[in-house]
């Protein structure tokens, strides 16, 4: 275990192998921003202002402004980078709608526009396709081949290049028909789409659908689910995590990706699964961050990271590091890069004095390679790792 004080001391030590530079900063908008997505060459976000909502592109290396497009009245929630496209998900806005045209009733509002998954050319911002759906909740995932869209009632897989519907399970905008999908519980592998479903929380199934056609490949029963269930997948494992009651604790089980056969399970103090990559599963619990081996469920490392973990942006896995906040007091909080195989700190960046003085929050929104991006108030900060001299 690496204690918070030890982490702070190691990060303050000049002998740490990596330093952190503030590469650039860019103003966002009057009311901040949403729907951040960081790609290899650019950062995309929805700028929220009093007068106009825009999706904007910034060069990832310099922060230089690129194209701007109108996303429509819906709220941009997230974006996904593919080689040729950036695919956004926009959900029906809960902000006040304009009065309906010709309405005799004062304050009458026009119907809210449908939610949508929509794609633009990653270089020019020109629209490529749009897929509308009648739900105010949604979850999406894209790679170069497919885009997955999921809600509480349906799952759809679209062709990434064209937006054409490959297959759909369930019906968007329809409730009370068959099993409902447990909130947040989706994952994708090369062969399957995974979800947890059930009419009652104590009768929940883990379901594997063939990614090619949506047909059911296998199912497995899981224990009582409370709140959000989390699924993460690797080449040969699907890991399901959920709360069990009583007592409230985090239960994690791994199943064979192709068969659904149980492989291992463990229970830890109440916490949450953050991400998985390769053979590493990240779990937060009791003010600590755990690195779990997906192959057999054994603990690889544990680092105490202080209260508030996850409140300022999730910890993020990159090819070499685990990046996130070690949150103590505001003036002592540090964005840390932990070596992913050992959990040992390799770099740290403290909040600038002007950010602390302003009382603004600082949120990690993305990390990839040697870069990390932090939103602080109405400013986006780009940080870059560098070798120490």
N, C-alpha and C positions, 0 to 999 in steps of 0.2 A: 504494500500500500504506500502511496505517496501522499503525505498529508498536505493541506493547503499552505501551511507555513513553509514547508520544505519546497513546495512548488514555487512559492513567491521568491524564496531565497535563490533557488536555482535559476529562475528566470531573470533575476536581477544580477546574476553573476556574469561578468564579461566573458567568461569561458564558455558560455552556451554556444553551440556550434553555429547558430543562425541569428541574424539580426532581422529587423523589420523596418522597412521604409514606407512612409506615406507617399505613394507615387503620384496621386492626384486627388482632388476633391471637386465635386460638381454640385451646384444647387439643384434641388429637385423641383419643388413647386410650393405654392402657398400652404397647401394642406398636406404636404408630404407626398408619399407615393405608395403604390401597391403593385402586386403581381410581378415582382422582380424575377429575372431569369438571367443567369450569367453563362455565356457561351465561350468558345475558344477565342473569338475575335471581338465580341461586343457584349454589352450589358443592356438589357431591355427592361422597361418598367412603365407603369401607368402613372403619369403625373396628374395629381389631383389639385385643381385650383378652383377659385370661385367662378371663373368665366368659361373654362374649357378643360375637358379631359382629353389627354393625348397619350398615346403610346410612343415612347421616345427610345432612340438607340444612341448609345455612347460607345466610342472606341474603347476596348478593354485595356489597352496599353497607355493611352494618353488622356482619356476622358473626353476627347473631342466629340462634338455633337454630330449625329448622323440624321437619318430620316425621322419624320414625325408623322403619325397617322391618327385618324379619329377612330377610337374603338367602339363608338356607339354608346348608348345610354347604360348598358350593363357594366357591372364592376369586373375588371380583369383580376382574376384570382391567381393565375399561374401561367407560366410559359415553358415550352419544351423546345430544345434546340435539336434540329436534324441537319444533315449535310447541306440541304438546299432550302429548308423552310424553318421558320419559327412558328410554333403552333400555340395559340393562346386559348385558355378557357375563360369565358365571361359568364357570370351568373346574373340573373335578374336582380336589378338594383333595389335595395331597400331604402335608398334615398328618395326624397319627395319627388313624385312624378309631376309633369306639367298637367294643368287642367285639361280635360277632354275638350276638343274643339266643338264649339256650338252647344256646350253643356249649359242647361238652364240652372243647374244646381251649383251654388257657390262652393268652391273647393272640390268639386267633382274631379276625379283623376282619370286620365287615359289608362287603358289596360297596360300592365307592365309588359315590356318586350320579352320574348322568350330568351332563355339562356342559350349559349352557343359555344361550340368548339370551332375555331377559325384559324386559318393559316395565311401567312404572307411570305413573300420571297425574302430570304434572310439578307440579301444584298441590297434590294431596292425598296422593300416595304410594300410592294404591290400585292393586292389581295389575290389569293389563289383559290381558296374554297371556304365554305362555311357550312356547318351542320348544326341546326337548331334543335333544342329539346325542351320539353315543358316541365322542368324541375328547377327549384331554387337552390338545391344542393347538388354538388357534383364533385367528381374526382377524375383526374385524367393522367395519362402517361403516354409518351410517344417515343419511338425510335425510328430508324430509317425505313422500316417496313410497315408498322402498324401504329395507329393511335387508339388507345383504349379509353372509353368514356364510361363511367359508372355513377349511378345514383342509388337511392335507397330501394328503387323498384326495378332497375334495369341495368344491363351491361351491353355495350355495343363496341364492336371493333371496326375501325375505318381504315381504308388504304391511306397511308400518310401522304403520298404524292397527290392523290386526286380527291380525297375526302369521301370517296364512295364507300357506302356501308357494306362491309363484308358479311357480318351477321349480328344478330341482336338476341338477347335473352331477357324476357320480361318486357314491360311497357313503360315508357317514360310518362310521368305525370299521373300514373294510376296507383292508388294505394289500396291496401286491403285485399289484394289478389295474390293468393299463394304465399310462399315464404318471402319475407322481406330481408334485405341485405343488411347485415350488422354494420353500423356506422364505421367508416374508415377502413374496412377490411378488404383490401384488394392487393394483389401482387401479380407479377408477370414473369414468366420464364420463357425460354426459347420455344417450348412446346405447349405451355398451358397458361390459362388465366385462372387465378385463384380468388375465391371469395368465401366469406362465412355467411350462412343464411339461417333463418329460423323464424317461425311465428312467435315463439316464446324464447326468452333468453336461456332457459334451462334445457332447451332442445335445439342446440345449435350444431350445424354441420359445416365442416370444411369441405368445399366443393372445388374440384379441378375440372375446368372446361378446356377442351382442345382449342388451342389458339387459332387453328386453321379454319374450323367450322362451328365452334361453339357447342359441340356435342359433349355430354358429360363423360369424363374419363374415369373418375373415381370420387368417392366421398369418404369422409371419416368423421365420427362423432367427436365433439370437443366438450369440455366441462362448462360450467356456468360462466356466462360472460356478463360483466358489468361495465357499462360505458363503452369506450372505444376498443375494439379488437384490432390488433396490428399484425399484418402479415408481411414477411420479407422472404425473398426467394434467392437461391443460388443455383448453380448448375445441377446439383443433385439433391438439394434439400429445399423444403418449404417449412419455414418456422412460423408458428402461430403463438402469439402472446396475448394474454387477457387477464383481467382481474377475477379472482375467485372469492366467493363469500359463503359463509364466514370461514376463517377470518379474512380480511381484505389483504390479499397478497398478489404478487405478479407470478403467474404460471406461464412457463415457456415450454413448448413441445416442438420437436422437429420430426418431420415425416419425409419419407422418400418422395422425391419429386415425381417420379414416373408411376409409383405404385400406391402411394398414400400409406405405406406401412410405417407405424411408429418406430422411431429410432432412439430418441432420448427425450427426457423431460426433467424440469427442475422448477423449484419455487423459491423466490426471493422476496424480500421486503417490498412493499408497494412501490412501484416505480413505473417506468415505461421504456419500450423499445424505441430507439431512435432510427437506426439504419443498419444495413448489412452490406458487406462487399467482400468478395472472395470468401475467406473462411472466418471473417471477423464480424461478430454481432455486437453492436453497442447498446448498452442498457443503462438507464439512470435509476438510482434507488438510494434513498436515505442520504442525500447530498453527496453521492459518489457516482463515479462513472466506471462501468465495468466493461472490459473486453472479454467476450465469450467466444470460444472456439465453436463454430457451427458444426464441425464434423462430429464432435462427441459431447458438446455441452460443458466442457471443463472451462474453468476461469483462467484466462491468460494473464490478466492484470486488473488491478483496481486502483483508481486515483480519486482521492477525496477532493471535490471541486467546490464545496461550499453550498449554502442555501441559494435558492433561486435558479438552479440549473434548469435550462430549458425555457426560462421566462424571458430571455433576451436573444432568442433565436436558437435553434437546435444545434447540437454538436454535429459537425459535418465530416464525413470520411473523404479523404483524398488518397492519391496513390501512395503517399508516404506518411501522412499525418492524420491525426484527429484534431479538428479545430473547433474551439468554442470558448465560452467565458468561464473563467474562474472568478465567481462572484462572491466577494466578501463585503466590504463597504464600498460605496460608490467611488471614493477617492483611491481605493486600492484595487479595484477590479481590473483584471488583465485578460486580454484575448490571448489564448495560449495555443501553441502548436505542440501536440504530444506525439511522440514517435508511435506509430500505429501498432507495432509489434510488442512494445514493452510498456507503453503508457508514460514513459519518461518525457519531461518537457525539453523541447529543443529551441523554442523561441517564445517571446511574449511581447505584447504591445499594450501599454497602459492608456487609458482614456486621457486625451489632452485636457489641460487645465481649463480651457475655455468651454469644453463640453460639460465638464463637471460643474463649473460655475453657472452655466445656463440652466442646469437642472433637467436637461433633455436626456431622454433614454438613448441607449446605443444598442443596436440590434444587428447581429450577424445575419446577413441574408444569403450569402453564398461563399463557397471556397472551392477552388479548383487549381491543381498544380501548385505553383508557388504564390498564388494570389488569393486574397480574401477581400470581401466587400462588406462594409459596415454602414448602416443607415443611422444617422444621428440627427434628429429633428428634421430639418428640410435640406440636409446635406448628405451626399453619398461619398464615402471615403474608400479609396482603393489602396490596399496594403500589399506589399510585395516582400517575400523572403529574400535574404541575401546572405552569402557566407560571411562570417566574421573575419576581419583581417588577422 
